[in-house]
Amino acid sequence: MPIYEYRCGECDLEFEQLIIRDATPGCPGCKTDKGLERLISTPRVHSERRKARSMDAARKRDQKQGSERIRAQREYELAHDD
């Protein structure tokens, strides 16, 4: 029993539907079964190597944002030194 993704042509809602046998699903938004377009489902691939690259990129981004925040705070302190 596959799960398919659909887009309704009437209300433009995207939804997933478990299909039993050859049943035609109905749109949960507008309740029509006309104009449904079956979408191509893409699998999500997540390996340890990809996870490591994502974590490295996040660390670099966070480090850069932290440095920018420290610099902005220092500039603020120097400009408002009373």
Buried (B, 14 or more C-beta within 10 A) or exposed (E): EEEBBBBBBBEEBEBEBEBEEEEEBBBEEBEEEEEBEEEEEEEEEEEEEEEEEEEEEEEEEEEEEEEEEEEEEEEEEEEEEE
